[in-house]
Amino acid sequence: MNDRYLSVDQVAEVLGTSARFPRRLIAERRITFVKVGRHVRIPESAVDAYITEHTVAPITGRASHLKAVA
């Protein structure tokens, strides 16, 4: 249990978003968080897990059937 706990602003910086996005994740219970009094902290491992779960792998070997955009 040697996890760093990040503030909403720190999570937003890691994700490259505004603070509104991590707050929405918390409100919708889509990410693990800890309440410390009135403060909300998100474990760094939860942010890593969220990124891993939402990473989309590229499609390979099917380029011949994609149309070019002019």
Backbone as JSON, one array per atom type, in Angstrom:
{
  "sequence": "MNDRYLSVDQVAEVLGTSARFPRRLIAERRITFVKVGRHVRIPESAVDAYITEHTVAPITGRASHLKAVA",
  "N": [[0.84, -1.19, 0.0], [1.77, 1.28, -0.94], [1.03, 3.66, -2.29], [0.69, 6.66, -4.14], [-1.36, 9.46, -3.49], [-3.4, 11.47, -5.4], [-4.47, 14.82, -6.08], [-7.49, 16.25, -7.48], [-6.78, 18.18, -9.38], [-4.14, 17.39, -9.95], [-4.59, 14.88, -11.12], [-6.01, 15.69, -13.36], [-3.97, 17.01, -14.7], [-2.23, 14.87, -15.27], [-3.86, 13.38, -17.0], [-4.22, 15.21, -18.97], [-6.37, 16.95, -19.15], [-9.12, 19.16, -18.24], [-9.93, 20.07, -14.82], [-12.52, 19.4, -14.49], [-13.12, 16.97, -15.77], [-11.91, 14.73, -14.22], [-13.44, 15.17, -11.92], [-15.99, 14.57, -12.84], [-15.64, 11.84, -13.38], [-15.38, 10.93, -10.77], [-17.89, 11.68, -9.67], [-19.59, 10.05, -11.17], [-18.77, 7.64, -10.28], [-16.75, 6.24, -11.63], [-14.11, 5.91, -11.23], [-11.74, 4.93, -8.78], [-11.67, 6.45, -5.59], [-10.67, 8.35, -2.66], [-12.03, 9.75, 0.23], [-10.93, 12.28, 2.25], [-11.75, 13.78, 4.87], [-13.13, 16.69, 3.72], [-11.77, 16.62, 1.42], [-10.86, 15.15, -1.71], [-9.11, 12.41, -2.9], [-7.25, 10.62, -5.34], [-5.99, 7.46, -5.92], [-2.81, 6.86, -7.37], [-2.47, 4.46, -8.69], [-5.08, 3.88, -9.46], [-5.52, 5.79, -11.41], [-3.65, 4.96, -13.3], [-4.77, 2.44, -13.88], [-7.21, 3.24, -14.98], [-6.33, 4.53, -17.31], [-5.13, 2.36, -18.63], [-7.37, 0.65, -18.99], [-8.85, 2.15, -20.8], [-7.35, 2.43, -23.05], [-6.94, 2.28, -26.48], [-6.08, -0.01, -28.89], [-4.18, 0.21, -31.93], [-5.42, -0.51, -35.24], [-4.07, -2.94, -37.28], [-2.68, -3.99, -40.41], [-4.9, -3.72, -42.09], [-5.0, -1.6, -43.81], [-5.37, -1.39, -46.55], [-8.03, -1.39, -47.07], [-9.05, 0.92, -46.16], [-10.31, 4.13, -46.9], [-8.94, 6.89, -48.66], [-8.78, 10.26, -47.61], [-9.62, 13.18, -49.21]],
  "CA": [[0.0, 0.0, 0.0], [2.69, 2.4, -1.06], [0.45, 4.38, -3.41], [0.58, 8.12, -4.02], [-2.73, 9.93, -3.66], [-3.35, 12.69, -6.19], [-5.63, 15.7, -6.05], [-8.23, 16.33, -8.74], [-5.97, 18.97, -10.31], [-3.0, 16.57, -10.37], [-5.11, 13.86, -12.04], [-6.32, 16.39, -14.61], [-2.7, 17.27, -15.38], [-1.75, 13.58, -15.79], [-4.71, 12.99, -18.12], [-4.21, 16.26, -19.99], [-7.73, 17.47, -19.25], [-9.44, 20.14, -17.2], [-10.3, 19.43, -13.54], [-13.92, 18.96, -14.59], [-13.21, 15.56, -16.19], [-11.77, 13.81, -13.07], [-14.58, 15.35, -11.02], [-17.1, 13.81, -13.42], [-15.34, 10.43, -13.13], [-15.69, 10.69, -9.36], [-19.34, 11.79, -9.48], [-20.21, 8.9, -11.81], [-18.16, 6.45, -9.66], [-16.04, 5.51, -12.68], [-12.71, 5.78, -10.81], [-11.6, 4.77, -7.33], [-11.21, 7.65, -4.91], [-10.69, 8.33, -1.21], [-12.41, 11.02, 0.84], [-10.19, 12.61, 3.46], [-12.52, 14.96, 5.28], [-13.82, 17.22, 2.55], [-10.87, 16.5, 0.28], [-10.94, 13.92, -2.5], [-7.82, 12.0, -3.45], [-7.33, 9.48, -6.24], [-4.73, 6.72, -5.93], [-2.1, 6.87, -8.65], [-2.73, 3.16, -9.33], [-6.4, 3.97, -10.07], [-5.35, 6.57, -12.64], [-2.97, 4.05, -14.23], [-5.74, 1.42, -14.29], [-8.18, 3.9, -15.85], [-5.67, 4.74, -18.6], [-4.97, 1.04, -19.24], [-8.69, 0.15, -19.41], [-9.41, 2.96, -21.87], [-6.4, 2.53, -24.14], [-7.42, 1.59, -27.68], [-4.96, -0.46, -29.72], [-4.38, 0.53, -33.35], [-5.73, -1.6, -36.16], [-2.93, -3.15, -38.18], [-2.86, -4.94, -41.51], [-6.14, -3.52, -42.84], [-4.91, -0.29, -44.41], [-5.78, -1.4, -47.95], [-9.46, -1.23, -47.22], [-9.43, 2.25, -45.68], [-10.36, 5.08, -48.02], [-8.18, 8.12, -48.49], [-9.58, 11.48, -47.5], [-9.01, 14.22, -50.06]],
  "C": [[0.88, 1.25, 0.0], [2.29, 3.25, -2.26], [0.44, 5.88, -3.12], [-0.87, 8.52, -4.26], [-2.69, 11.32, -4.28], [-4.62, 13.5, -6.01], [-6.3, 15.68, -7.42], [-7.4, 17.08, -9.78], [-4.76, 18.18, -10.81], [-3.43, 15.49, -11.36], [-5.42, 14.5, -13.39], [-5.04, 16.66, -15.39], [-2.14, 15.98, -16.01], [-2.54, 13.19, -17.04], [-4.72, 14.02, -19.25], [-5.59, 16.85, -20.22], [-7.92, 18.61, -18.25], [-9.83, 19.37, -15.94], [-11.73, 18.9, -13.58], [-14.03, 17.47, -14.93], [-12.99, 14.59, -15.03], [-12.92, 13.97, -12.06], [-15.8, 14.58, -11.52], [-16.88, 12.31, -13.21], [-15.68, 10.04, -11.7], [-17.2, 10.69, -9.14], [-20.07, 10.58, -10.05], [-19.66, 7.57, -11.28], [-17.46, 5.58, -10.7], [-14.55, 5.35, -12.37], [-12.7, 5.67, -9.29], [-11.09, 6.07, -6.72], [-11.36, 7.48, -3.4], [-11.1, 9.71, -0.72], [-11.64, 11.18, 2.14], [-10.8, 13.91, 3.97], [-13.32, 15.44, 4.09], [-12.98, 17.15, 1.28], [-11.06, 15.15, -0.41], [-9.56, 13.64, -3.07], [-8.01, 10.74, -4.27], [-5.99, 8.76, -6.22], [-4.11, 6.72, -7.33], [-2.34, 5.57, -9.41], [-4.1, 3.16, -10.01], [-6.35, 4.76, -11.38], [-4.68, 5.7, -13.7], [-3.94, 2.99, -14.76], [-6.77, 2.02, -15.25], [-7.58, 4.09, -17.25], [-5.53, 3.4, -19.33], [-6.3, 0.51, -19.78], [-9.24, 0.89, -20.63], [-8.44, 3.2, -23.03], [-6.9, 1.68, -25.31], [-6.21, 1.26, -28.56], [-5.23, -0.11, -31.18], [-4.72, -0.72, -34.15], [-4.55, -1.73, -37.11], [-3.3, -4.16, -39.26], [-4.13, -4.77, -42.32], [-6.14, -2.18, -43.58], [-5.41, -0.27, -45.86], [-7.27, -1.17, -48.11], [-9.98, 0.07, -46.59], [-9.37, 3.22, -46.85], [-9.58, 6.33, -47.66], [-9.14, 9.3, -48.42], [-8.89, 12.56, -48.3], [-9.44, 15.59, -49.63]]
}
